Amino acid sequence: MTDYKTPIDAETWAFIEKTNSYCPPDTIDHTIAQQREIYDRMCREFFAGYPQGVTAETMAIAAPWNSIPIRIYRSAAPDKAAMVLYVHGGGFILGGLDSHDDVCAELCARTGYEVVSVDYRLAPEHLHPAAFDDVMNAFEWATSTYDCPVLLCGDSAGGNLCAAVAHATRGHVKKPVGQVLIYPSLGGDRSRGSYVTHAEAPMLTVRDLEFYKHIRTGGVDRTGDITLYPLADADFAYLPPTVLITAQCDPLSSDGEAYRDRVVAAGGHAYWFEEPGLVHGYLRARHTVGRARSSFTRIVEAVSALGGGEWTW
């Protein structure tokens, strides 16, 4: 078992302990309703407010079988070079427009881009591919509504959904200008790498991942489904420029490395950053932990650069 006393610093441990005080490690043993209540309370406790000048509008997109709630963030000093479609994390069973509200507001303020957060349907009420369908519909809405390029950005489960949309839209006339994937779950090999080294990491374990996968699929084996596991794709050509930012102490870290390698091998542009000493979910620590603050700056820089059509940054 990995000893986390050395890689994780005191600031990060304080963040982990605060998170666990609201959302304990055994939360997955509760009912889904209880998990959502616990998670929502934790999100409220970490809410950092909106930066000055940012406003938000909540509305809904009409989709073929449902309506998809979205929240649009606008800056007082807008940059119309691109817009960001943000897809939240939460294991495909938790989260919504409020869970990542302040993250999206700050991303908007620091890039100047309009940010649209997507409230996709959650499992188990809506099994895969409901979440994928909602994000795909939101992407198509964005490309038909905005005159500027659309950049995909998401964390954890949201990173999975962004990558799935990027793979699904490669042959489309309108496709993402880039994607920024923050500690994404991409369907990597669970018998090696960080899945083994960090199987019992603080904030996220392999047991958690298996639970979320089972709930999302209803227990059905979907091996090879690239809308569920983007790393299962046989062809990584023609994907948009990609930046992957993972946490060292996270079972999902190897997914970032594997995805980067597949894109580069196919002749594309991808860069992977593994943030030392950080844990899954560290976005909520961006104002209290130095390493998380630096990483969020990296995320902002990646979004700004890819949205502006720049790869070398």
N, C-alpha and C positions, 0 to 999 in steps of 0.2 A: 504493500500500500504506500502511495506517495506521501511523503512528509511535507506538508504545506507551510511549516513554520518559517522556512527560509525564503521561498519565492514570494510569498504574500506578505506585504508590509503592514504596519500597524493601522494605517488609514483604511486599507482595504478590509482588514479584519473587523474594524469598527463598523464598516458598511455591511459586511456579512452578518454580524451579530444584530444590527438594527433590522435588517431584512428578515432574519429568522425570528425576531421578536414579533413580527406581524404575520409572517408567512413561514411557519416552521417546516423543516425538511420532510415531516411526515404528512404534509398537506395532501398528497396524492392518495392517502388512505381514507380521505373524507369523500362524501358524495360530490358530484359535479357542482351542484348548487352551492354547497358549503365552500368548495374550492374557489368558486367565483366570488363569493362574498369575502373570503379571506384575501384573495388577490386584489379585488377592488379597493378594499380598505388599505392594503399595503401601498397601492398606487396613490391613493389620496394622501397618505402620510408623507410620500416622497415628492408630491407635487410642488414644483418650484416657481409656478406662476408664469406669466407671459413677459417677454422682454418689452420694453417701451416701444410703442409704435406698431406692434403686431395686433392685427384683428383677425377674427375667425367667424366664418359663416357655416352653419350646418344645414345640409340639404340632402336630397336623395336622388340617385340615378335610377331611371326606369330601365330594368333589365327584362329579358323575355319572360321569366317566371317569377320575378320578385323585384323589389326595389332595394337599392343598396345605399345605406346611409354613408355620407361622406362629410368631411369637415375641411373647408378651404381656408388656409392661412395666408394672409397678405401682409407685406412689410410696408412701412412708411416710405422706404427708399427702395422701390422694386427694381429688380433686374429681370428683364423679360427675355433673356437669352435662352432660358429653359424653364420648365416647371418640374416639380418632383412629385411622383406618386409614391406615397409612403405606406408600407404594409407592416402592421404591428406584429410583435411576437406574443407568445402566450400558449405555446404548445398546441395550437389549433383548437383549444377548448376554452381559453381565457382571453380577456382583453376586449378592447373596442375603441371607440373614439376618445374616451376619457383616459384610458390607461396610458397612452403615449401623447397626451395632449400637450404637455409642456415641452417634450422632446421635439415635436413637430413645430411648435411655435418658435423654439430657439433655432432650429435648423432654418426656418424661414428668415428669422432676423439676421442670422449670420451669413446667409448666402444671398439674400434678397429675392430668391426665387419664390414663386407661389408654391405652397406645399398642399397636396390633397391627401388626406388620410382616409383609408378605406376601412369601413366596418363590415368585413366579410362575415358570412355565416359560419357558425362554430359547430363542432362536433360535441356530443354525439347526436344532437337533434338533426344535424345536417352532415352526413358523412361525405368523405371524399368522393367526387371532385367538387363539391359545393363551394368550398373556399377558393379553389383554383378558378372555377367559373366566374365567381364574383370579381376576383382581381383581374381576370382577363376582360370582363365586361367593363370594369372601371378603366382599364388601360385603353380600350377601344373608345370609350367615352372621352377620355383625356385627349387622345390623338385627333378626334373629330371636333373637339371644343376649343383647344388651344392652337394658336398659330405657331407656337414655338416647339422645339424638341421636348420629348418626355423622357425623364430620367427615373429609373426605378431605384428605390432605396427601401430596405427593410431589415429588421433584426430578428434573429432566431427563426421561428416559424415563418415570419414575414420574409426573411431572406430566402427561405425555401420557395415561397410563392413567387417572389420576384424572379428567381432563376428559372422557375417553371414557365413563366410568361415569356422570358427572354428566349428560351428554347423553342417555345411554341410559335413565336412571331418572326422567326428568322427569314421566312420567305415572304413576309408581308411588305407591302409598299411602305406602310408606316410601322416602324419598329423602334425600340428604345435607343436613345443616343448613348446610353451606358447604364451600368448598374453598380450600386454600392451595397454590398452584402455584409451585414454586421453579425458576427458569430452565428452564421447560418447553419441550418440543418439540411444537408444536401444528399443524404443517403449513402454515406461512406461505409467502408468495410469495418464492421464492428468487432472484428477479431484481431485488430492491430492498431498501432499508433496510439493516439490520444484516447481512443475508446477503451484501451487497456490501461494505459498509464494514469488516466484521470477518470477512471470508472466511478470513483467515489468522491469526485471533486465537490467542494462547497458550492452551493447554489444550483447545481444540476448534476445528476448522476445518470448512469446508463439505465438504471431501473426506471427513472423518470422518463427517459426517452422511449423505452419499451412501452410504458403505460400510455404515453401520448400517441404513439404509433397505433396501438391497439384500439384506442378510442376513435382516432381519426378514420380508420379503415373499417371499423366494426369487426375487427379480428380477421378480415379477409386478406389472404396473401396476395399482394400486388407487386411482387418482384418484377422489375423491368419496366414499371410504369413511370415514365420520365416526368409526368405531371405530379408525381408523388416523390420520386427520387431522381432529381436532375443528373446525378452522377451516373445513373444507369444508361444515359444516352450513348449511343454508339458513335455519334458524330458531334464534335464540338466546334466545327467550322462555322464561320460567319456569325459568331456571337458578338454582342456589343462589347466595347471596352469595359473591363470589370475590375473593381477593387474589392478585395475581401479583407475584412478586419476581424480577427478572432482573438480570443483570450487564451493565454497559455494554460491556465488551470481550468480547463473545460473539455469534456469528452468530445466536443464537436470541433476542436481546433484542427484536427487532421483533414476535415472536410474542406477547409479553406485551402490548404496546401494542395490537396488532390485536385480540386477544381481548377486552381491556378495552373497546375501542370498540364491538365487536359486542354485548357484553352490555348496555352502557349504552344503545345505540341501540334495543335491544329492550325497554327499560324496566326492566332489572334493575340490580343493585348490583354494581359491580366497581371495584377500585382497582389501579393498576399502579405499582409502584416500580421504577425502574431505579437500581441501586446503582453510583455512580460509581467508576471505577477497578478494579472487581472483574472476575473472570474466571469462566468456567464451572467448577463443581466447588469453589467457595470454601467450602462448608460445612466441609470438612476444615481450613480455616484459621481457624475461629471462635475458637480460643484463642491464636493467634499473630499475627493481623493485625487491627488496630483496626477497619478498615472491615468486615471479615467478622464481627467480634464484634458490632458495631452492627447489622448486617443480621440476624444470628441472633436478636438481641433483638427486632427487628421481626417476624420469623417467629413467635417465641413469643407476642408480643402479638397477632398476627393470629389464631393458633390459639386462644388464650385467649378473645378477643373473639367470634369466630364460633362457637366451641363453646358460649359462654354466651348465644348468641342476640342478640348486639349487632352492629350494623353501624357505628354512629358510634363511633369509637374513636381 
